[in-house]
Every structure is written in C-alpha cells, then in structure tokens.
Amino acid sequence: MGYVLGFSSGAFGVAGPEERPNLAGLSQKAESSITKGVNFVQLDLESLSEFEEPDLERKMKEDIMEKLNVKFGIHSETRAFGVEAAELDSAIKMEYERSHERIVRILEN
C-alpha cells in the first residue's frame, strides 16, 4: 500500500495578510492548496457558514475532485480559530448538547 501525500490548507484566522485571500472559503482553500503538489487536502473549517458558499458542491466535486483528482477532508472547527467549537468533552449537560448539535450539523454538511 502506498502513502497518501496530504497538505493542510491553513486557517484564515491565523494566516498573514498575504495569505488570507487564498483562504476565504472552502473551495478557495482547496484550490490554493492543490498547487502544493499533493493528492489530499485537509481543509480547516473556520465556521459553519463556509458550507453556505454559493455553488460549493459543484466547485468541490467537479472542479477539484474530478478534474484534478484531488481528495479532501475537513478538519472541524477548533477554539484555536477563535470561534465557538464543537467540543464533546464538557461535563455540563447544556454545553455538551450544544456541541453535539454543532458537530452533527458539521457532519451533515
């Protein structure tokens, strides 16, 4: 079995000003990352709103996966990006339930 060479897209929230235009939205992150010569891209999710990008499914499926033969995975939100994140380790019932709902929405998208 061979190796899969992958690359992380990086995160808009921690990128320098020169990198930020390439990291605004999931499809833009994927397009920018494939120039690194890889066949797998980890897209760092910064907000659930990234799933609302116009024509996202077509861009990801046709423009990236089919034409360029690149696969991708999504790294879920983390507090490192400065946003509310789905953390399932809270012992507080209300926090756990909110996080659980959020992770379900992420996985559905």
WOMO-V444058 format. One record per residue. N is the residue number from 1. RES is the residue in three letters. SS is DSSP state (H for helix, E for strand, C for the rest). Layout:
n->N res->RES ss->SS
n->N res->RES ss->SS
This chain:
n->1 res->MET ss->C
n->2 res->GLY ss->C
n->3 res->TYR ss->C
n->4 res->VAL ss->C
n->5 res->LEU ss->C
n->6 res->GLY ss->E
n->7 res->PHE ss->E
n->8 res->SER ss->E
n->9 res->SER ss->C
n->10 res->GLY ss->C
n->11 res->ALA ss->C
n->12 res->PHE ss->H
n->13 res->GLY ss->H
n->14 res->VAL ss->H
n->15 res->ALA ss->C
n->16 res->GLY ss->C
n->17 res->PRO ss->H
n->18 res->GLU ss->H
n->19 res->GLU ss->H
n->20 res->ARG ss->H
n->21 res->PRO ss->H
n->22 res->ASN ss->H
n->23 res->LEU ss->H
n->24 res->ALA ss->C
n->25 res->GLY ss->C
n->26 res->LEU ss->H
n->27 res->SER ss->H
n->28 res->GLN ss->H
n->29 res->LYS ss->H
n->30 res->ALA ss->H
n->31 res->GLU ss->H
n->32 res->SER ss->H
n->33 res->SER ss->H
n->34 res->ILE ss->H
n->35 res->THR ss->H
n->36 res->LYS ss->H
n->37 res->GLY ss->C
n->38 res->VAL ss->C
n->39 res->ASN ss->C
n->40 res->PHE ss->E
n->41 res->VAL ss->E
n->42 res->GLN ss->E
n->43 res->LEU ss->E
n->44 res->ASP ss->E
n->45 res->LEU ss->C
n->46 res->GLU ss->C
n->47 res->SER ss->C
n->48 res->LEU ss->H
n->49 res->SER ss->H
n->50 res->GLU ss->H
n->51 res->PHE ss->H
n->52 res->GLU ss->H
n->53 res->GLU ss->C
n->54 res->PRO ss->C
n->55 res->ASP ss->C
n->56 res->LEU ss->H
n->57 res->GLU ss->H
n->58 res->ARG ss->H
n->59 res->LYS ss->H
n->60 res->MET ss->H
n->61 res->LYS ss->H
n->62 res->GLU ss->H
n->63 res->ASP ss->H
n->64 res->ILE ss->H
n->65 res->MET ss->H
n->66 res->GLU ss->H
n->67 res->LYS ss->H
n->68 res->LEU ss->H
n->69 res->ASN ss->C
n->70 res->VAL ss->C
n->71 res->LYS ss->E
n->72 res->PHE ss->E
n->73 res->GLY ss->E
n->74 res->ILE ss->E
n->75 res->HIS ss->E
n->76 res->SER ss->C
n->77 res->GLU ss->C
n->78 res->THR ss->C
n->79 res->ARG ss->H
n->80 res->ALA ss->H
n->81 res->PHE ss->H
n->82 res->GLY ss->C
n->83 res->VAL ss->C
n->84 res->GLU ss->C
n->85 res->ALA ss->C
n->86 res->ALA ss->C
n->87 res->GLU ss->C
n->88 res->LEU ss->C
n->89 res->ASP ss->C
n->90 res->SER ss->C
n->91 res->ALA ss->C
n->92 res->ILE ss->C
n->93 res->LYS ss->H
n->94 res->MET ss->H
n->95 res->GLU ss->H
n->96 res->TYR ss->H
n->97 res->GLU ss->H
n->98 res->ARG ss->H
n->99 res->SER ss->H
n->100 res->HIS ss->H
n->101 res->GLU ss->H
n->102 res->ARG ss->H
n->103 res->ILE ss->H
n->104 res->VAL ss->H
n->105 res->ARG ss->H
n->106 res->ILE ss->H
n->107 res->LEU ss->H
n->108 res->GLU ss->H
n->109 res->ASN ss->C
